[in-house]
């Protein structure tokens, strides 16, 4: 009898459609989880060959130093952002001048403090803060993924390159949204907006200044979303099926961020931030539990559906309704460029269209979510007979119609 016949039968992995929730804001790839192109692999091999050659002079040594750095940054995508952060933070904190007269202050800290109060105004230097913390979020994401989340995924028994990458992305989302969501709720609790009250969004308009934590949160979120949009715009990864919807969602979100900040609708912007962050936290948690084959996947997914429906639809529609009923009647309703009064007949349709566009994308994703929920509740667990040595180009789960076209593309490539 052959040894092969003595081997116990391999139990097919059982998974649910939850792993195929390939939607929402949690699926923007990191630089370290993007698929390596043949061009990048060839360039890396060429650098290694050049480094193995004998140096003939100072010029060769300098060239090898540069090639070494390029190879290190290729393997460790967090290296360049870290160097930028070290240089800027080091120069700022060792200068002895931590006031707004220091040119680096606008990058490191929020600007436009109103006297000695806790309130901060707005201005062009806020863009420096957003740009610098885009670099910070790039470093944070890449470093956490490579130094902590990749080893953690392997310790949890996750196998397969593609699955490890997705676990890294989703776990990072859990960390980020697990901080930003409660942070936003804390700010809302200490304001007049608690539980998404809509009338206060307009009663104090225009909000020329915001408390310190409010401004840090608002600009930090702007940096996070802009960094994600830049990664998407680079097109470094093969677009997924709803790539166009995701791009449209980011365009609308960034438009809302910019317009709400410049035209002083930051109270409305805070509510929109929170609805996205809290719902995305439960989305990433559900997907990660599914990758781990956890029995907690179904209840957490159901909880995610409830939170998504409440935050991204009920609250969103509540804000839309307030635009029709309270925007004109609560607070000032006039156009005056001299006094920066923009809550008027011009801004009303612009804000309404943008939030409606956000709602349409969320409704599209809700349809996909409810379809998966239906399978989970009425069709039970689906089988996946593939081994862990699946192609890196294949999707995580075979049961999602959402990914059928991507599967066909992969088969053609193979």
N, C-alpha and C positions, 0 to 999 in steps of 0.2 A: 504494500500500500504506500503510495507516494505521500511525502510530507505535506503536499498541497491539500490532500484530502483530509488531513488531520486538523487543518486550520479551521477555527470557528467561522461560521458565516458572518460576513460583514453586514451589520445592520444599516440599512439605508438611512441617511440623515433625514430627520423629520423637521420640517420647517413650516412656518406660516407665511401668509402673504404680507405680514407686517414688515418683513425684511425688504420688501419691494416698494416701500413707500418712498419712491424716488422723486420727491417733490418738496416744495417749501424752501426755506432759507438755509437749511442745514446741510445742503449738499454741494456747496461751493468747495472745490478741492483745495488742498494746500499745495505749496510748491513741492514738498517732499513726497506727496502722494500722487503726483501727476505721472502719467505713463512716460517712460523714457523713449525718446524717438531714436531712430537709427542714426540720425545725424549727431545727436548728443553722445551716443555710445561711441561712435567713430572718433569724435573729437576727444573724448576722454582717453581712448586707447592711444591716440596720437600724442597726447600730453605725456602719458606714461612712457612711451618710447623715447620722447625727447628728453625726459628726465633721466633716463638710463644711459644716455650718451655721455661721453667724457667732455668735461668743460675745457675750453681752450683759452679762456681769458675772462676778464671782468664782465664783458658784455654777455658772455654765455651764462655766467653766474647770476647776473641780474635777470636774464631771460628765464632761467630755471626757477628763480625766486618767484617771478610772476606766474609761471606755469604751475608751481607748487600751490600758490594761493588760489589760482583758478580751480585746480583739482580739489583742493580742500573745500572751497565754497560750493563746488558742484556736488560733493558728497555730503556736505553739511550746509544746507540752504539757510541756516540761521546765522552763519558766520558774518557775512557782510552787514546785515542789520545790526548785529551786536556791536561791531566795530564803530558804526555810526553812533549808536547810543552811548557807548563808552566815551567817545571823543566829546560829544555834545554835553552829556551829563558831567563828565570830568572837568571840562572847561568852565561850565557854569558854576558848579559847586566849589571849585578851587579859586574862582575869581574874587570871592569875598563880596560881590555885589549881586544880591538876589532881588533887586528892585526892577521896575520896568525900564529903567535907564540902561540896563544890560541888554545888548542886542539878542542874546540867547534866551532871555526871559520869555519872549513870546512863543518860543518853541517848547520850552519845558513846562511853563505854568500859564494859567489863564491870565488874560490882560484886562485892562480897563476897570480897575477897582474904583468904586465910587466913594471917594474920601477914605475914611477909616471904617466904613461899614462892611457888611458881609455881601453887599450887592455888587454885581459886575455888569458893565455895559457891553456893547458890541462894537466891532470894528474890523478893519482889514487884517490886523495881527492875529485874529482868530484863525485865519487860514494857515498861518505858520504852525499853530498848535495842532490843527487837524493833520497837516502834512507830516509833522514829526511823529505823531502817535499812529499814523498809518505804518510807519517804519517799526514802531514799537509792537504793534499787533502782528506784523509780519514775523518779527523775531520771536515773539511769545508763542505764536502758533507753531512755527517750524521747530523751535527748540523743544516744546512740550511733546510734539509728535515724535520726534526722533529720540529724545533722551528718556522720556517717560512712557508715552502711550504705546509705542511700538513694542518695547519689552513687556508692558502690561498686557497687551493683546495676546502675545505669545504665551505668557504665564497663564492666561485664562483658557488656553487650549485652542485658541483661534488659529486655524491653518489656512493656507492659500493666500497668495499675494493680494488678490483683489479684496478679499474679506478683511484682511489685516488693515489695508488702507482705509476701508470704509469704517471700521471700528475706530481707527485713529481719528478720522474726521468727525464722527459722531460723538466720541468721548470729549474731544476738544469743544464741541458745541455745548455739551452738557456743562463743562467747566465755565465757559464764557456766559451762557445764558443763565446758569445757576448763580452767577454773581450779578449780572446786569439786570435780570428780572427782579430779584429782591431789592436791589439798589434803586431801581425805578419806582417800585412800590413804596419804599421808604420815603422817597422824595414826594410822591403823591400823598402819602399819609400826612406829611407835615406841610401840606398845602391845602388850598380850598377845593382841590380836585378829587378828593378821596372817593373811591368807588365810581370813578369815571363820570363825575358830575359835569354836565355840559354848560350850564349857565355861567359858571365862573370863568370859562374859557373866553367869554366875551365881555364880562362885566368890568374887568380892569384893563381892557385893551386901550392903548397899545402897551405892551410889557417891554419897556426899553431896557430894563435891567432884570437880572435873575440872581438868586442866591448862589453862593460859591459852589455848593455841591450840585445844584441844578445845572449850572453852566458846565461844570466838569463832565457830568453825565451826558449832557446834550452834545457837546463837542466830541466827547469820547465815542459816542455812538456814531456820530458823523464820520469819524476816522475809521471805525470798524467797518461800516457799510461801504465807504469809499474804497478801502483796501480790498474788500471782497469784489467790488465791481471792477477794479483794476485787474485782479486775477482772472475774472471771467473774460474781460476784454482782450487779454493776451491770447486767448484761444489756445492755451498750451495743452489742453486735454480735449479728446474727442467729445463733441457736444452730445449731451443726452437728449432723450426724446422731447422733453419740454424745455429745451434750452432757450427757445424764443420767449416762452412765457416767463422764464427766470430772468432773462435780460430785461424784458418789459417791466417786471416787478421791481428790479433794481433801479431802473430809470425813474419809475414813478416814486419809489421810496426816496431816492436822492433828490428828486425835485421837491418832494414834500419837506425834506429836511432843510434844503437851502431856502425855499420860499418861506417856510414857517419861521426860520431864524431871522432872515433879512427883513421880513415884513411883520415881525413881532407876534406871530401866532404860536409861540413856543408852548403854551399850555395845551393846545391841541396836539402839538407834536409829541409831547410827553406821553399822552394817552396812546397814540399810535405806536410809539416805541414799545410800551409795556405790552400791548396786545400781541406784538410779534415775538418779543423775547420770551414771555412766559409760555406761550403755546409751542414755540420751537424747543424749549427745554424738554417738555414732555414728549415731543416728537422724537428727539434724539435719544432720550432715555428708552422709549419703546423700541426703537430700532436696535440699540445696543443690547438690550435684553434679548431680543430675537436672535441676534448673532451668537449669543451665549446659550441658546436653546433653553432659556429660563422659563419655568412654569409661570412666572410673573408677567410674561409678555401680554397675554390677553387682558388682564385687568388694567394694566398700565396703558395699554392701547385704548381701551374703552375710556379711561380717564382722560387720555390725550384728546380723543374725539370730542368729549364734553367741553374741555377747556378751549379747544380750537373753535368749536361752534359758538361758545359764549364770547370769547375775546375777539375773534377775527370776523364774526358775523353780527352777533347781537350788539356788541359795543360799537363796532364799525357803523352799522346801520343807525344806531342811536346817535352817533355823531352826525351822520348824514341828515337825519331828521332834525337835529338841532340847527343845522345850517338853514333849513327851510323855515323853522319856527322861531328861533332865538337869535340868529345872526343879525337880523335887522332891528330887533326890539330890545335886546340887552346890550347896554353900553353904547358907546358912540358909533354912529353909522354915517360916516362922511368921508369924502376924499379931500385931503389937504396935504400936499407934498411938503410944504414948509414945516408942518408939525408932525410929519410922518404918520398921518392918519390914513390907513389903507383898508380899513374895514368898511367896504362900500360896495356899490353895484358892480364894480369891476372884479374885485377879489372873490366875491361870492361864487360866481360860476366857475372860476379857476379852481378854487379849493374843492368845490363839489365834484367837478370832473375828475380831479386827481384822486380823491378818496374813493369815488365810484370805480375808477379804473383799478385801484388796489382791491376793491371788493370783488370785481369781476375775476381777477386772477385767483383770489382766494376761493371763489365759488367753483372755479375749474378744479382747483386742488381738492376742495371738499367733495366733489363728485368722485374723484379717485379714492379719497379716504373712505367714503361710505361704501364704495364697491368692495374695498378690502375688508371693511367691517362686516359686510354681508357674508363674505366667504368665511371669515373667522367664526361668526356666530352660527351659520346655517350649513356650512360645508366642512367645518372642522379643520383638522390638520392636513396639509398637503404633503406628499412625499417628494423628495428630491433624491434621485438615484445616482447623481453624479458624485465622483470622488473628490477629495480635497485637492487633487492635482489639476483642477479645472483651469482652463485658459484664463490668463489675466485679463483678457479682453471681454470675457463673458460677464453678464450681470450676476448679482448675488443670488437671486431667487428665480426659479423657472416658472413660477405660477402667476406672475403678474402680466396681464395684458398690456399694462402700461409700458412694458419694456419689449414687446414682441418685435417691433421694427429693429431695435438694437440687436436682438438675438439673430435676426436674419442677416444683418450686416456682418456680424461676427462669423456666421457660418460661411458667408461668401469669402471672407478674408482667409478662413482656414482651408 
